[in-house]
Amino acid sequence: MILFDTHAHCDDERIKTEFGSTQAYIKHQLENGVGAIVNIGTNLDNSRVSISLAEEFESVYASAGIHPYDIRFYDDIDAVLSELRA
């Protein structure tokens, strides 16, 4: 059996506080039976973080997107969508 975290926010400040860093948290999860993690991006900044984590860890996958709550912070939706596609 493989445990698969399908909706993680590994870069959350609470996790960084508890584990010291996002990387330490991910290593902890992988060492304790979690086989793969999907880190969820909810705005451009943490979508970039999700992609970076997926590049750093073989067992981490990225989701890049804008949460409906956060879309109001962006003036140029077309530019945001273009960046997400890239």
PDB file of N, CA, C and O in Angstrom:
ATOM      1  N   MET A   1       0.844  -1.176   0.000  1.00  0.00           N
ATOM      2  CA  MET A   1       0.000   0.000   0.000  1.00  0.00           C
ATOM      3  C   MET A   1       0.891   1.241   0.000  1.00  0.00           C
ATOM      4  O   MET A   1       1.897   1.299   0.706  1.00  0.00           O
ATOM      5  N   ILE A   2       0.506   2.224  -0.799  1.00  0.00           N
ATOM      6  CA  ILE A   2       1.210   3.496  -0.858  1.00  0.00           C
ATOM      7  C   ILE A   2       0.285   4.592  -0.357  1.00  0.00           C
ATOM      8  O   ILE A   2      -0.845   4.724  -0.828  1.00  0.00           O
ATOM      9  N   LEU A   3       0.763   5.375   0.593  1.00  0.00           N
ATOM     10  CA  LEU A   3       0.019   6.552   1.032  1.00  0.00           C
ATOM     11  C   LEU A   3       0.342   7.693   0.077  1.00  0.00           C
ATOM     12  O   LEU A   3       1.506   7.928  -0.246  1.00  0.00           O
ATOM     13  N   PHE A   4      -0.688   8.399  -0.372  1.00  0.00           N
ATOM     14  CA  PHE A   4      -0.536   9.460  -1.355  1.00  0.00           C
ATOM     15  C   PHE A   4      -1.310  10.666  -0.848  1.00  0.00           C
ATOM     16  O   PHE A   4      -2.539  10.634  -0.777  1.00  0.00           O
ATOM     17  N   ASP A   5      -0.596  11.730  -0.495  1.00  0.00           N
ATOM     18  CA  ASP A   5      -1.244  12.962  -0.036  1.00  0.00           C
ATOM     19  C   ASP A   5      -1.658  13.750  -1.267  1.00  0.00           C
ATOM     20  O   ASP A   5      -0.816  14.314  -1.965  1.00  0.00           O
ATOM     21  N   THR A   6      -2.955  13.785  -1.529  1.00  0.00           N
ATOM     22  CA  THR A   6      -3.464  14.382  -2.763  1.00  0.00           C
ATOM     23  C   THR A   6      -3.729  15.875  -2.669  1.00  0.00           C
ATOM     24  O   THR A   6      -4.087  16.496  -3.670  1.00  0.00           O
ATOM     25  N   HIS A   7      -3.563  16.466  -1.490  1.00  0.00           N
ATOM     26  CA  HIS A   7      -3.860  17.897  -1.347  1.00  0.00           C
ATOM     27  C   HIS A   7      -3.067  18.462  -0.169  1.00  0.00           C
ATOM     28  O   HIS A   7      -3.572  18.558   0.950  1.00  0.00           O
ATOM     29  N   ALA A   8      -1.819  18.833  -0.443  1.00  0.00           N
ATOM     30  CA  ALA A   8      -0.950  19.348   0.613  1.00  0.00           C
ATOM     31  C   ALA A   8      -0.625  20.820   0.368  1.00  0.00           C
ATOM     32  O   ALA A   8      -0.642  21.301  -0.765  1.00  0.00           O
ATOM     33  N   HIS A   9      -0.334  21.504   1.444  1.00  0.00           N
ATOM     34  CA  HIS A   9       0.161  22.886   1.403  1.00  0.00           C
ATOM     35  C   HIS A   9       1.474  22.899   2.178  1.00  0.00           C
ATOM     36  O   HIS A   9       1.569  23.477   3.261  1.00  0.00           O
ATOM     37  N   CYS A  10       2.479  22.251   1.602  1.00  0.00           N
ATOM     38  CA  CYS A  10       3.756  22.040   2.294  1.00  0.00           C
ATOM     39  C   CYS A  10       4.467  23.340   2.649  1.00  0.00           C
ATOM     40  O   CYS A  10       5.297  23.358   3.557  1.00  0.00           O
ATOM     41  N   ASP A  11       4.161  24.407   1.961  1.00  0.00           N
ATOM     42  CA  ASP A  11       4.834  25.692   2.206  1.00  0.00           C
ATOM     43  C   ASP A  11       4.051  26.573   3.184  1.00  0.00           C
ATOM     44  O   ASP A  11       4.368  27.753   3.334  1.00  0.00           O
ATOM     45  N   ASP A  12       3.056  26.029   3.838  1.00  0.00           N
ATOM     46  CA  ASP A  12       2.286  26.769   4.840  1.00  0.00           C
ATOM     47  C   ASP A  12       3.201  27.191   5.985  1.00  0.00           C
ATOM     48  O   ASP A  12       4.066  26.424   6.410  1.00  0.00           O
ATOM     49  N   GLU A  13       3.011  28.389   6.474  1.00  0.00           N
ATOM     50  CA  GLU A  13       3.853  28.924   7.552  1.00  0.00           C
ATOM     51  C   GLU A  13       3.802  28.060   8.813  1.00  0.00           C
ATOM     52  O   GLU A  13       4.807  27.941   9.513  1.00  0.00           O
ATOM     53  N   ARG A  14       2.658  27.461   9.110  1.00  0.00           N
ATOM     54  CA  ARG A  14       2.555  26.608  10.300  1.00  0.00           C
ATOM     55  C   ARG A  14       3.456  25.388  10.179  1.00  0.00           C
ATOM     56  O   ARG A  14       4.052  24.949  11.163  1.00  0.00           O
ATOM     57  N   ILE A  15       3.553  24.844   8.976  1.00  0.00           N
ATOM     58  CA  ILE A  15       4.432  23.689   8.756  1.00  0.00           C
ATOM     59  C   ILE A  15       5.883  24.117   8.893  1.00  0.00           C
ATOM     60  O   ILE A  15       6.683  23.420   9.518  1.00  0.00           O
ATOM     61  N   LYS A  16       6.227  25.263   8.311  1.00  0.00           N
ATOM     62  CA  LYS A  16       7.604  25.758   8.430  1.00  0.00           C
ATOM     63  C   LYS A  16       7.973  25.979   9.893  1.00  0.00           C
ATOM     64  O   LYS A  16       9.095  25.681  10.305  1.00  0.00           O
ATOM     65  N   THR A  17       7.040  26.496  10.672  1.00  0.00           N
ATOM     66  CA  THR A  17       7.290  26.735  12.090  1.00  0.00           C
ATOM     67  C   THR A  17       7.503  25.421  12.834  1.00  0.00           C
ATOM     68  O   THR A  17       8.429  25.300  13.635  1.00  0.00           O
ATOM     69  N   GLU A  18       6.652  24.447  12.569  1.00  0.00           N
ATOM     70  CA  GLU A  18       6.735  23.177  13.295  1.00  0.00           C
ATOM     71  C   GLU A  18       7.938  22.339  12.891  1.00  0.00           C
ATOM     72  O   GLU A  18       8.572  21.719  13.745  1.00  0.00           O
ATOM     73  N   PHE A  19       8.258  22.312  11.610  1.00  0.00           N
ATOM     74  CA  PHE A  19       9.314  21.426  11.114  1.00  0.00           C
ATOM     75  C   PHE A  19      10.621  22.150  10.789  1.00  0.00           C
ATOM     76  O   PHE A  19      11.630  21.504  10.505  1.00  0.00           O
ATOM     77  N   GLY A  20      10.611  23.461  10.826  1.00  0.00           N
ATOM     78  CA  GLY A  20      11.814  24.225  10.543  1.00  0.00           C
ATOM     79  C   GLY A  20      11.948  24.654   9.103  1.00  0.00           C
ATOM     80  O   GLY A  20      12.560  25.682   8.813  1.00  0.00           O
ATOM     81  N   SER A  21      11.385  23.880   8.197  1.00  0.00           N
ATOM     82  CA  SER A  21      11.406  24.236   6.774  1.00  0.00           C
ATOM     83  C   SER A  21      10.434  23.345   6.018  1.00  0.00           C
ATOM     84  O   SER A  21      10.020  22.293   6.505  1.00  0.00           O
ATOM     85  N   THR A  22      10.086  23.780   4.843  1.00  0.00           N
ATOM     86  CA  THR A  22       9.233  22.975   3.969  1.00  0.00           C
ATOM     87  C   THR A  22       9.935  21.671   3.616  1.00  0.00           C
ATOM     88  O   THR A  22       9.316  20.607   3.614  1.00  0.00           O
ATOM     89  N   GLN A  23      11.218  21.754   3.321  1.00  0.00           N
ATOM     90  CA  GLN A  23      11.982  20.564   2.932  1.00  0.00           C
ATOM     91  C   GLN A  23      12.025  19.541   4.065  1.00  0.00           C
ATOM     92  O   GLN A  23      11.903  18.341   3.821  1.00  0.00           O
ATOM     93  N   ALA A  24      12.197  20.012   5.305  1.00  0.00           N
ATOM     94  CA  ALA A  24      12.219  19.093   6.445  1.00  0.00           C
ATOM     95  C   ALA A  24      10.876  18.391   6.594  1.00  0.00           C
ATOM     96  O   ALA A  24      10.820  17.202   6.909  1.00  0.00           O
ATOM     97  N   TYR A  25       9.797  19.129   6.367  1.00  0.00           N
ATOM     98  CA  TYR A  25       8.457  18.523   6.448  1.00  0.00           C
ATOM     99  C   TYR A  25       8.282  17.443   5.377  1.00  0.00           C
ATOM    100  O   TYR A  25       7.794  16.350   5.662  1.00  0.00           O
ATOM    101  N   ILE A  26       8.678  17.756   4.162  1.00  0.00           N
ATOM    102  CA  ILE A  26       8.532  16.776   3.070  1.00  0.00           C
ATOM    103  C   ILE A  26       9.366  15.538   3.367  1.00  0.00           C
ATOM    104  O   ILE A  26       8.888  14.414   3.208  1.00  0.00           O
ATOM    105  N   LYS A  27      10.595  15.731   3.792  1.00  0.00           N
ATOM    106  CA  LYS A  27      11.445  14.578   4.128  1.00  0.00           C
ATOM    107  C   LYS A  27      10.809  13.740   5.236  1.00  0.00           C
ATOM    108  O   LYS A  27      10.837  12.510   5.184  1.00  0.00           O
ATOM    109  N   HIS A  28      10.236  14.410   6.237  1.00  0.00           N
ATOM    110  CA  HIS A  28       9.550  13.701   7.324  1.00  0.00           C
ATOM    111  C   HIS A  28       8.406  12.856   6.770  1.00  0.00           C
ATOM    112  O   HIS A  28       8.261  11.688   7.132  1.00  0.00           O
ATOM    113  N   GLN A  29       7.608  13.437   5.910  1.00  0.00           N
ATOM    114  CA  GLN A  29       6.480  12.701   5.337  1.00  0.00           C
ATOM    115  C   GLN A  29       6.965  11.491   4.541  1.00  0.00           C
ATOM    116  O   GLN A  29       6.442  10.388   4.699  1.00  0.00           O
ATOM    117  N   LEU A  30       7.961  11.699   3.691  1.00  0.00           N
ATOM    118  CA  LEU A  30       8.457  10.613   2.846  1.00  0.00           C
ATOM    119  C   LEU A  30       9.114   9.509   3.670  1.00  0.00           C
ATOM    120  O   LEU A  30       9.043   8.336   3.304  1.00  0.00           O
ATOM    121  N   GLU A  31       9.753   9.878   4.782  1.00  0.00           N
ATOM    122  CA  GLU A  31      10.388   8.884   5.657  1.00  0.00           C
ATOM    123  C   GLU A  31       9.373   8.136   6.520  1.00  0.00           C
ATOM    124  O   GLU A  31       9.711   7.125   7.137  1.00  0.00           O
ATOM    125  N   ASN A  32       8.137   8.624   6.568  1.00  0.00           N
ATOM    126  CA  ASN A  32       7.125   8.019   7.434  1.00  0.00           C
ATOM    127  C   ASN A  32       5.939   7.459   6.658  1.00  0.00           C
ATOM    128  O   ASN A  32       4.802   7.489   7.127  1.00  0.00           O
ATOM    129  N   GLY A  33       6.224   6.951   5.473  1.00  0.00           N
ATOM    130  CA  GLY A  33       5.233   6.171   4.756  1.00  0.00           C
ATOM    131  C   GLY A  33       4.456   6.867   3.655  1.00  0.00           C
ATOM    132  O   GLY A  33       3.714   6.209   2.926  1.00  0.00           O
ATOM    133  N   VAL A  34       4.602   8.172   3.510  1.00  0.00           N
ATOM    134  CA  VAL A  34       3.921   8.856   2.413  1.00  0.00           C
ATOM    135  C   VAL A  34       4.776   8.671   1.162  1.00  0.00           C
ATOM    136  O   VAL A  34       5.942   9.064   1.136  1.00  0.00           O
ATOM    137  N   GLY A  35       4.197   8.079   0.141  1.00  0.00           N
ATOM    138  CA  GLY A  35       4.945   7.775  -1.075  1.00  0.00           C
ATOM    139  C   GLY A  35       4.975   8.898  -2.082  1.00  0.00           C
ATOM    140  O   GLY A  35       5.899   8.981  -2.892  1.00  0.00           O
ATOM    141  N   ALA A  36       3.976   9.766  -2.044  1.00  0.00           N
ATOM    142  CA  ALA A  36       3.906  10.875  -2.990  1.00  0.00           C
ATOM    143  C   ALA A  36       3.022  11.976  -2.412  1.00  0.00           C
ATOM    144  O   ALA A  36       2.120  11.720  -1.613  1.00  0.00           O
ATOM    145  N   ILE A  37       3.305  13.206  -2.837  1.00  0.00           N
ATOM    146  CA  ILE A  37       2.590  14.381  -2.339  1.00  0.00           C
ATOM    147  C   ILE A  37       2.254  15.283  -3.519  1.00  0.00           C
ATOM    148  O   ILE A  37       3.104  15.534  -4.374  1.00  0.00           O
ATOM    149  N   VAL A  38       1.019  15.770  -3.568  1.00  0.00           N
ATOM    150  CA  VAL A  38       0.652  16.824  -4.508  1.00  0.00           C
ATOM    151  C   VAL A  38       0.552  18.114  -3.704  1.00  0.00           C
ATOM    152  O   VAL A  38      -0.324  18.260  -2.852  1.00  0.00           O
ATOM    153  N   ASN A  39       1.460  19.048  -3.985  1.00  0.00           N
ATOM    154  CA  ASN A  39       1.438  20.339  -3.295  1.00  0.00           C
ATOM    155  C   ASN A  39       0.608  21.307  -4.125  1.00  0.00           C
ATOM    156  O   ASN A  39       0.845  21.469  -5.322  1.00  0.00           O
ATOM    157  N   ILE A  40      -0.349  21.940  -3.495  1.00  0.00           N
ATOM    158  CA  ILE A  40      -1.346  22.756  -4.181  1.00  0.00           C
ATOM    159  C   ILE A  40      -0.933  24.223  -4.197  1.00  0.00           C
ATOM    160  O   ILE A  40      -0.648  24.812  -3.154  1.00  0.00           O
ATOM    161  N   GLY A  41      -0.906  24.800  -5.388  1.00  0.00           N
ATOM    162  CA  GLY A  41      -0.695  26.237  -5.530  1.00  0.00           C
ATOM    163  C   GLY A  41      -2.035  26.945  -5.583  1.00  0.00           C
ATOM    164  O   GLY A  41      -2.931  26.535  -6.321  1.00  0.00           O
ATOM    165  N   THR A  42      -2.176  28.004  -4.803  1.00  0.00           N
ATOM    166  CA  THR A  42      -3.446  28.743  -4.764  1.00  0.00           C
ATOM    167  C   THR A  42      -3.303  30.175  -5.250  1.00  0.00           C
ATOM    168  O   THR A  42      -4.294  30.899  -5.353  1.00  0.00           O
ATOM    169  N   ASN A  43      -2.078  30.588  -5.550  1.00  0.00           N
ATOM    170  CA  ASN A  43      -1.815  31.899  -6.146  1.00  0.00           C
ATOM    171  C   ASN A  43      -0.510  31.775  -6.928  1.00  0.00           C
ATOM    172  O   ASN A  43       0.117  30.716  -6.914  1.00  0.00           O
ATOM    173  N   LEU A  44      -0.099  32.830  -7.603  1.00  0.00           N
ATOM    174  CA  LEU A  44       1.105  32.712  -8.425  1.00  0.00           C
ATOM    175  C   LEU A  44       2.339  32.391  -7.598  1.00  0.00           C
ATOM    176  O   LEU A  44       3.164  31.571  -8.000  1.00  0.00           O
ATOM    177  N   ASP A  45       2.467  33.031  -6.451  1.00  0.00           N
ATOM    178  CA  ASP A  45       3.663  32.808  -5.636  1.00  0.00           C
ATOM    179  C   ASP A  45       3.783  31.367  -5.164  1.00  0.00           C
ATOM    180  O   ASP A  45       4.824  30.737  -5.350  1.00  0.00           O
ATOM    181  N   ASN A  46       2.722  30.839  -4.553  1.00  0.00           N
ATOM    182  CA  ASN A  46       2.884  29.474  -4.056  1.00  0.00           C
ATOM    183  C   ASN A  46       2.718  28.420  -5.149  1.00  0.00           C
ATOM    184  O   ASN A  46       3.059  27.256  -4.937  1.00  0.00           O
ATOM    185  N   SER A  47       2.208  28.804  -6.299  1.00  0.00           N
ATOM    186  CA  SER A  47       2.256  27.895  -7.452  1.00  0.00           C
ATOM    187  C   SER A  47       3.707  27.733  -7.904  1.00  0.00           C
ATOM    188  O   SER A  47       4.137  26.633  -8.254  1.00  0.00           O
ATOM    189  N   ARG A  48       4.456  28.831  -7.893  1.00  0.00           N
ATOM    190  CA  ARG A  48       5.887  28.751  -8.211  1.00  0.00           C
ATOM    191  C   ARG A  48       6.614  27.865  -7.194  1.00  0.00           C
ATOM    192  O   ARG A  48       7.478  27.068  -7.559  1.00  0.00           O
ATOM    193  N   VAL A  49       6.257  28.012  -5.927  1.00  0.00           N
ATOM    194  CA  VAL A  49       6.863  27.176  -4.882  1.00  0.00           C
ATOM    195  C   VAL A  49       6.530  25.708  -5.132  1.00  0.00           C
ATOM    196  O   VAL A  49       7.401  24.846  -5.010  1.00  0.00           O
ATOM    197  N   SER A  50       5.285  25.419  -5.478  1.00  0.00           N
ATOM    198  CA  SER A  50       4.886  24.038  -5.756  1.00  0.00           C
ATOM    199  C   SER A  50       5.726  23.432  -6.871  1.00  0.00           C
ATOM    200  O   SER A  50       6.179  22.291  -6.772  1.00  0.00           O
ATOM    201  N   ILE A  51       5.926  24.195  -7.915  1.00  0.00           N
ATOM    202  CA  ILE A  51       6.734  23.710  -9.040  1.00  0.00           C
ATOM    203  C   ILE A  51       8.176  23.485  -8.601  1.00  0.00           C
ATOM    204  O   ILE A  51       8.794  22.484  -8.964  1.00  0.00           O
ATOM    205  N   SER A  52       8.703  24.415  -7.825  1.00  0.00           N
ATOM    206  CA  SER A  52      10.074  24.278  -7.324  1.00  0.00           C
ATOM    207  C   SER A  52      10.230  23.025  -6.463  1.00  0.00           C
ATOM    208  O   SER A  52      11.222  22.306  -6.584  1.00  0.00           O
ATOM    209  N   LEU A  53       9.260  22.767  -5.601  1.00  0.00           N
ATOM    210  CA  LEU A  53       9.311  21.571  -4.757  1.00  0.00           C
ATOM    211  C   LEU A  53       9.228  20.300  -5.591  1.00  0.00           C
ATOM    212  O   LEU A  53       9.892  19.309  -5.288  1.00  0.00           O
ATOM    213  N   ALA A  54       8.418  20.327  -6.634  1.00  0.00           N
ATOM    214  CA  ALA A  54       8.308  19.159  -7.515  1.00  0.00           C
ATOM    215  C   ALA A  54       9.618  18.910  -8.258  1.00  0.00           C
ATOM    216  O   ALA A  54       9.968  17.765  -8.541  1.00  0.00           O
ATOM    217  N   GLU A  55      10.331  19.970  -8.567  1.00  0.00           N
ATOM    218  CA  GLU A  55      11.634  19.815  -9.214  1.00  0.00           C
ATOM    219  C   GLU A  55      12.683  19.304  -8.227  1.00  0.00           C
ATOM    220  O   GLU A  55      13.607  18.589  -8.614  1.00  0.00           O
ATOM    221  N   GLU A  56      12.539  19.668  -6.966  1.00  0.00           N
ATOM    222  CA  GLU A  56      13.505  19.284  -5.935  1.00  0.00           C
ATOM    223  C   GLU A  56      13.305  17.853  -5.440  1.00  0.00           C
ATOM    224  O   GLU A  56      14.277  17.151  -5.163  1.00  0.00           O
ATOM    225  N   PHE A  57      12.048  17.418  -5.328  1.00  0.00           N
ATOM    226  CA  PHE A  57      11.730  16.104  -4.774  1.00  0.00           C
ATOM    227  C   PHE A  57      11.022  15.253  -5.819  1.00  0.00           C
ATOM    228  O   PHE A  57       9.999  15.653  -6.374  1.00  0.00           O
ATOM    229  N   GLU A  58      11.572  14.089  -6.076  1.00  0.00           N
ATOM    230  CA  GLU A  58      11.002  13.187  -7.075  1.00  0.00           C
ATOM    231  C   GLU A  58       9.567  12.775  -6.751  1.00  0.00           C
ATOM    232  O   GLU A  58       8.776  12.535  -7.663  1.00  0.00           O
ATOM    233  N   SER A  59       9.222  12.690  -5.471  1.00  0.00           N
ATOM    234  CA  SER A  59       7.905  12.215  -5.048  1.00  0.00           C
ATOM    235  C   SER A  59       6.905  13.336  -4.791  1.00  0.00           C
ATOM    236  O   SER A  59       5.816  13.083  -4.274  1.00  0.00           O
ATOM    237  N   VAL A  60       7.256  14.568  -5.141  1.00  0.00           N
ATOM    238  CA  VAL A  60       6.347  15.704  -4.969  1.00  0.00           C
ATOM    239  C   VAL A  60       5.881  16.169  -6.344  1.00  0.00           C
ATOM    240  O   VAL A  60       6.682  16.341  -7.263  1.00  0.00           O
ATOM    241  N   TYR A  61       4.590  16.366  -6.464  1.00  0.00           N
ATOM    242  CA  TYR A  61       3.978  16.850  -7.695  1.00  0.00           C
ATOM    243  C   TYR A  61       3.348  18.208  -7.427  1.00  0.00           C
ATOM    244  O   TYR A  61       2.931  18.499  -6.306  1.00  0.00           O
ATOM    245  N   ALA A  62       3.283  19.030  -8.456  1.00  0.00           N
ATOM    246  CA  ALA A  62       2.795  20.398  -8.291  1.00  0.00           C
ATOM    247  C   ALA A  62       1.418  20.576  -8.907  1.00  0.00           C
ATOM    248  O   ALA A  62       1.094  20.011  -9.952  1.00  0.00           O
ATOM    249  N   SER A  63       0.635  21.371  -8.230  1.00  0.00           N
ATOM    250  CA  SER A  63      -0.606  21.892  -8.778  1.00  0.00           C
ATOM    251  C   SER A  63      -0.435  23.409  -8.821  1.00  0.00           C
ATOM    252  O   SER A  63      -0.089  24.027  -7.814  1.00  0.00           O
ATOM    253  N   ALA A  64      -0.674  23.998  -9.971  1.00  0.00           N
ATOM    254  CA  ALA A  64      -0.531  25.451 -10.121  1.00  0.00           C
ATOM    255  C   ALA A  64      -1.893  26.030 -10.489  1.00  0.00           C
ATOM    256  O   ALA A  64      -2.542  25.579 -11.433  1.00  0.00           O
ATOM    257  N   GLY A  65      -2.309  27.029  -9.732  1.00  0.00           N
ATOM    258  CA  GLY A  65      -3.607  27.627 -10.006  1.00  0.00           C
ATOM    259  C   GLY A  65      -3.860  28.828  -9.120  1.00  0.00           C
ATOM    260  O   GLY A  65      -3.018  29.221  -8.312  1.00  0.00           O
ATOM    261  N   ILE A  66      -5.027  29.396  -9.288  1.00  0.00           N
ATOM    262  CA  ILE A  66      -5.453  30.533  -8.484  1.00  0.00           C
ATOM    263  C   ILE A  66      -6.751  30.148  -7.780  1.00  0.00           C
ATOM    264  O   ILE A  66      -7.739  29.810  -8.431  1.00  0.00           O
ATOM    265  N   HIS A  67      -6.744  30.200  -6.471  1.00  0.00           N
ATOM    266  CA  HIS A  67      -7.949  29.930  -5.693  1.00  0.00           C
ATOM    267  C   HIS A  67      -8.962  31.048  -5.978  1.00  0.00           C
ATOM    268  O   HIS A  67      -8.569  32.205  -6.127  1.00  0.00           O
ATOM    269  N   PRO A  68     -10.241  30.724  -6.054  1.00  0.00           N
ATOM    270  CA  PRO A  68     -11.246  31.761  -6.319  1.00  0.00           C
ATOM    271  C   PRO A  68     -11.163  32.957  -5.364  1.00  0.00           C
ATOM    272  O   PRO A  68     -11.456  34.086  -5.758  1.00  0.00           O
ATOM    273  N   TYR A  69     -10.768  32.717  -4.122  1.00  0.00           N
ATOM    274  CA  TYR A  69     -10.626  33.819  -3.168  1.00  0.00           C
ATOM    275  C   TYR A  69      -9.497  34.765  -3.586  1.00  0.00           C
ATOM    276  O   TYR A  69      -9.596  35.979  -3.408  1.00  0.00           O
ATOM    277  N   ASP A  70      -8.424  34.197  -4.143  1.00  0.00           N
ATOM    278  CA  ASP A  70      -7.240  34.986  -4.485  1.00  0.00           C
ATOM    279  C   ASP A  70      -7.333  35.699  -5.831  1.00  0.00           C
ATOM    280  O   ASP A  70      -6.553  36.618  -6.080  1.00  0.00           O
ATOM    281  N   ILE A  71      -8.243  35.314  -6.693  1.00  0.00           N
ATOM    282  CA  ILE A  71      -8.310  35.891  -8.036  1.00  0.00           C
ATOM    283  C   ILE A  71      -8.552  37.397  -7.989  1.00  0.00           C
ATOM    284  O   ILE A  71      -8.155  38.112  -8.909  1.00  0.00           O
ATOM    285  N   ARG A  72      -9.182  37.877  -6.955  1.00  0.00           N
ATOM    286  CA  ARG A  72      -9.487  39.303  -6.832  1.00  0.00           C
ATOM    287  C   ARG A  72      -8.235  40.166  -6.661  1.00  0.00           C
ATOM    288  O   ARG A  72      -8.298  41.384  -6.825  1.00  0.00           O
ATOM    289  N   PHE A  73      -7.116  39.551  -6.336  1.00  0.00           N
ATOM    290  CA  PHE A  73      -5.878  40.291  -6.138  1.00  0.00           C
ATOM    291  C   PHE A  73      -5.113  40.533  -7.446  1.00  0.00           C
ATOM    292  O   PHE A  73      -4.065  41.179  -7.443  1.00  0.00           O
ATOM    293  N   TYR A  74      -5.633  40.019  -8.549  1.00  0.00           N
ATOM    294  CA  TYR A  74      -4.952  40.139  -9.836  1.00  0.00           C
ATOM    295  C   TYR A  74      -5.774  41.001 -10.783  1.00  0.00           C
ATOM    296  O   TYR A  74      -6.970  40.776 -10.967  1.00  0.00           O
ATOM    297  N   ASP A  75      -5.114  41.994 -11.384  1.00  0.00           N
ATOM    298  CA  ASP A  75      -5.788  42.891 -12.319  1.00  0.00           C
ATOM    299  C   ASP A  75      -5.866  42.314 -13.726  1.00  0.00           C
ATOM    300  O   ASP A  75      -6.883  42.462 -14.403  1.00  0.00           O
ATOM    301  N   ASP A  76      -4.804  41.663 -14.166  1.00  0.00           N
ATOM    302  CA  ASP A  76      -4.715  41.164 -15.535  1.00  0.00           C
ATOM    303  C   ASP A  76      -4.835  39.643 -15.539  1.00  0.00           C
ATOM    304  O   ASP A  76      -3.834  38.928 -15.474  1.00  0.00           O
ATOM    305  N   ILE A  77      -6.050  39.169 -15.614  1.00  0.00           N
ATOM    306  CA  ILE A  77      -6.322  37.728 -15.545  1.00  0.00           C
ATOM    307  C   ILE A  77      -5.659  36.991 -16.703  1.00  0.00           C
ATOM    308  O   ILE A  77      -5.161  35.879 -16.528  1.00  0.00           O
ATOM    309  N   ASP A  78      -5.650  37.609 -17.891  1.00  0.00           N
ATOM    310  CA  ASP A  78      -5.013  36.965 -19.036  1.00  0.00           C
ATOM    311  C   ASP A  78      -3.528  36.731 -18.793  1.00  0.00           C
ATOM    312  O   ASP A  78      -3.000  35.686 -19.172  1.00  0.00           O
ATOM    313  N   ALA A  79      -2.848  37.686 -18.170  1.00  0.00           N
ATOM    314  CA  ALA A  79      -1.431  37.543 -17.853  1.00  0.00           C
ATOM    315  C   ALA A  79      -1.216  36.438 -16.825  1.00  0.00           C
ATOM    316  O   ALA A  79      -0.262  35.667 -16.920  1.00  0.00           O
ATOM    317  N   VAL A  80      -2.106  36.370 -15.849  1.00  0.00           N
ATOM    318  CA  VAL A  80      -2.021  35.322 -14.824  1.00  0.00           C
ATOM    319  C   VAL A  80      -2.180  33.955 -15.475  1.00  0.00           C
ATOM    320  O   VAL A  80      -1.394  33.046 -15.208  1.00  0.00           O
ATOM    321  N   LEU A  81      -3.174  33.803 -16.314  1.00  0.00           N
ATOM    322  CA  LEU A  81      -3.410  32.526 -16.987  1.00  0.00           C
ATOM    323  C   LEU A  81      -2.236  32.148 -17.890  1.00  0.00           C
ATOM    324  O   LEU A  81      -1.859  30.979 -17.975  1.00  0.00           O
ATOM    325  N   SER A  82      -1.667  33.138 -18.557  1.00  0.00           N
ATOM    326  CA  SER A  82      -0.500  32.907 -19.409  1.00  0.00           C
ATOM    327  C   SER A  82       0.671  32.384 -18.589  1.00  0.00           C
ATOM    328  O   SER A  82       1.341  31.432 -18.989  1.00  0.00           O
ATOM    329  N   GLU A  83       0.912  33.007 -17.443  1.00  0.00           N
ATOM    330  CA  GLU A  83       1.999  32.555 -16.578  1.00  0.00           C
ATOM    331  C   GLU A  83       1.742  31.154 -16.046  1.00  0.00           C
ATOM    332  O   GLU A  83       2.663  30.340 -15.977  1.00  0.00           O
ATOM    333  N   LEU A  84       0.513  30.867 -15.673  1.00  0.00           N
ATOM    334  CA  LEU A  84       0.195  29.519 -15.187  1.00  0.00           C
ATOM    335  C   LEU A  84       0.430  28.474 -16.275  1.00  0.00           C
ATOM    336  O   LEU A  84       0.945  27.390 -15.999  1.00  0.00           O
ATOM    337  N   ARG A  85       0.057  28.798 -17.494  1.00  0.00           N
ATOM    338  CA  ARG A  85       0.278  27.864 -18.595  1.00  0.00           C
ATOM    339  C   ARG A  85       1.762  27.608 -18.827  1.00  0.00           C
ATOM    340  O   ARG A  85       2.172  26.489 -19.134  1.00  0.00           O
ATOM    341  N   ALA A  86       2.559  28.657 -18.675  1.00  0.00           N
ATOM    342  CA  ALA A  86       4.017  28.542 -18.898  1.00  0.00           C
ATOM    343  C   ALA A  86       4.613  27.645 -17.838  1.00  0.00           C
ATOM    344  O   ALA A  86       5.822  27.412 -17.836  1.00  0.00           O
TER     345      ALA A  86
END
